[in-house]
Amino acid sequence: MIHALNMVWNPSEGIDLGFFLLRFYSLSWVLAFGLGWYVMKPIFIRENESVDSLDKLFVYTLVATMLGARLGHVLFYQSELFHEDPLSILLPISTKPTLHFTGFAGLASHGAAIGIIITMFYIQRRVIKRSFLWILDRIVIPVSLGAIFIRLGNFFNSEIVGTETTSAFGIKFLRDKYSPNEAMQLTQIGDKNEAYNTIANNPQFAEYLTAVTPKHPAQLYEAICYVFVFAILMFLYWKTEARNKAGYLFGLFLILLWSIRFVVEFVKESQGGFEQYTIFNALSTGQWLSIPFILIGFYFVWKAKLVKEA
């Protein structure tokens, strides 16, 4: 039985400024990096690092995040693009079935994490003359904050949804059920947003709304849990001596964030990847990719030094 609290999720794509549509997903990225900068600024001031080095850090981190997330998605989930549609890997287009604009879609958080870690090697050598772990222990604080907004952006995009559920937590993701073309075809309305709104509100199309099965809002589960990750890291940095234990905050971040990801994957729809192979089908691709990060996190927490970083 479907619980009466199940809501229909059919948000607008963004804020219409008249001359430009500010998409909520794009806004989530802006907030992630903008607020991340403000979180890091007092940390850099406290540790006598220049704001100029902070600016460079965030520029490099932005590029590393986007590039790593995109390449990670292709490597882990859509490796066929390397030979079927190579232009779509780094460009916001697709050539299949014909050339068309897609936007920058298909981003993997595991790839973003790898990209950020690799980039920190460069930052440590060229920008911030501190130890590698000093940088990682501090960059994970704004990264955990950014993860909240990225998952909220996924929620507004009705993507990375959960599995079907009959619980009160279930949400009817209208735009996940019907593609824009399907919505317009069903309603015979030429505008996709108007078509979606018609299905959601017009009793004449109630059968199509009824066909939308409630699913777990997996994006919200992750976002809410990441709030606690961010709060824990902020508290440990500002209120304890954890910042002086090289690798401790970084390791704890890996344990907390990727453990949350591992658990939420149990109620998340499959996103494909190598889980399709029999040898890996015991867990999802996201879970397999999370395990190494969790183990590495335990290693750094265990090896955390007690002496103050220079």
C-alpha positions, 0 to 999 in steps of 0.5 A: 500500500502506498503511503498517503504522504508520498509527494510528487516531485516535479521541480522547475529546472531553475530560476528564470532570469528572463535572459538566462535560466539559472539551473538549480544543478548549476547553482548547487555547484556554485554554492558548493565552491563558493561556500567552500571558499568561505569555510577555508578562508578562516582556516588559512588565516589561522594557519598563516596562509595567504588568501592568494594561495587559497584562490589558486587552490580552489581554481585547481580543485574546481578543474580537478573535480569536474575533470575527475568526475567526468572521466571517472563516470566514463571509466567506471560506468560508460567505458563504451564512450571511448570508442562509440562517442569519444567527443562526448567524454569532455564536451557537452555534446553527443553524436549519437544518434545525431549531434546534439547538446547534452550539457555536462552530465554523467559525473562520478564522485569517486572520480572527483575524489581521485582527481582532487587527491592527485591535484593536491600533489601539484598544489603541495609542490607549487602553491602551498609549501606544506605537507601533502597530508596538511593540505588533505586534512583541510581540503576535506572540510569544504569538500564534505560541505560541497558534497551536500549541495551536489546531492541536493542538485541531483535531487532537483535534477531527479537523478540518482534516485532510489529504489521503489518503496511503499514507505512514507519516505517515497517520492514520485519522481515524475521526471525520472519516470517520463523523459521530456519527449514522453511527457510531451507525447503523452500530453500532446503539449510542445513545452516539456515543463508545461507537459510535466505540470499537466501530468502532475496537476491535470486530472485528465492525465491522472493515470500517468501520474498514478503510474509513477511509483514512489522511490527512495530519495537517495540523494536526500539521504546522502545530503543529510548524512553529509551534513553530519560529516561536515559538522564533525570535521569542523568541530574536530578542526576548530575545537580539538587537536585533531588538526595536528595529527597528520592524516587524521581528518583526511582518513576520518573523512574517507571513512565517514563519507564513503561508508555513507555512500556504501550504505545508501547504495542499498536503496539506490537504483543501479547506475550500471558499471562493472556490477553487471559482471557476475564476479562483481554483482554481489555489490553495486559499482558504487559500493565496490569503488567505496571500499578502497576509500574506506580502507585507506581512511582507516589506514590514515586514522591509524597512522595519524601522527601526534606531533604538530605539523610544521 
